[in-house]
Amino acid sequence: IMSFNLLDSVKGLFTNELMGKAASMLGESESGIGKAMGGIVPTVLSSLLSKSSSGDGASGILNMAKEAAGSGLLGNIGGLLGGSGGGTASTILSMASGLFGDKLGGIGKLISGFSGIKESSASSLLSMAAPAALGFLGKHVADNNLNASGLASLLSSQKDNIMKAMPAGLNLSSLGLGDMSAKVKEFAGTTTAAASHTVNYAEEKASGGMK
């Protein structure tokens, strides 16, 4: 399991073909969709990570992951965009909102601002990425026979990869997901001063202009 990279595995679910399909369905450019997904995948995973770090949170995620894997949605990720995809649209939406709660709209706004795609498109991508990530996790859990604490330690072992992948221009602290942003800043600071400068700039902009 040590060589396992959750981030790369989940990113791998979203093939170029699928991103092209998403772009034409949502009326966006492929580069905008690509940029948005670059922010969405680590956001979804860091949400899973922070949820699983509380005791009962991990078993909640385990159940959602198993449900997602059992629904067959991994065989039709593209269908999630249209609200089909193995589960009913409501199941899929409830997975996304189960993960982000009342922050779903706010995350959509941030992703939209960061990537230049419409807010509605960002929400559609989130509603596709969250169940897909859960489905992948559910399959991995089943293949490796993990229980809730096994899942929690798997996720925490992926923390560095997830945080490093968070784009510098995406600041989640305004949503009370500041713990994640702070971690990102730490990593950005260790990789290059320039990257942490970008994060600071984005934070100043966000705190100054977004009141």
Secondary structure, DSSP 8 states (H G I E B T S, - for coil): -TT--HHHHHHHHS-HHHHHHHHHHHT--HHHHHHHHHHHHHHHHHHHHHHHTSHHHHHHHHHHHHHHHHTTGGGGHHHHHTT-SSS-HHHHHHHHHHHHGGGHHHHHHHHHHHH-S-HHHHHHHHHHHHHHHHHHHHHHHHHTT--HHHHHHHHHHTHHHHHHHS-TT---GGGT-HHHHHHHHHHHHHH-HHHHHHHHHHHHHHHHH--
